[in-house]
């Protein structure tokens, strides 16, 4: 089952996406070359425009190298 999450902090602050409900850690494309922003699930819920259910808030906890992370495991920013 998928849940909606909203990212808080880091370079993806305010982005939302859907993940499997067992996901507790999310890697997101960072503005810093060669690094990923790392987000972890919290117990906080927040409203996301266009969604009836409140989203799980994932807080920014730091950055990690892209080395060894599969591209499909990375949350990419929305195309503008």
BELGI-V83077 format. One record per run of one state. SS is the DSSP state (~ for helix, > for strand, _ for the rest). FROM is the first residue (numbers start at 1). TO is the last residue. If there is no record, write none. Layout:
# BELGI-V83077
ss: <SS:SS>
from: <FROM:FROM>
to: <TO:TO>
This chain:
# BELGI-V83077
ss: <_:>:_:>:_:>:_:>:_:>:_:~:>:_>
from: <1:2:9:16:21:25:30:35:47:55:66:71:74:76>
to: <1:8:15:20:24:29:34:46:54:65:70:73:75:80>
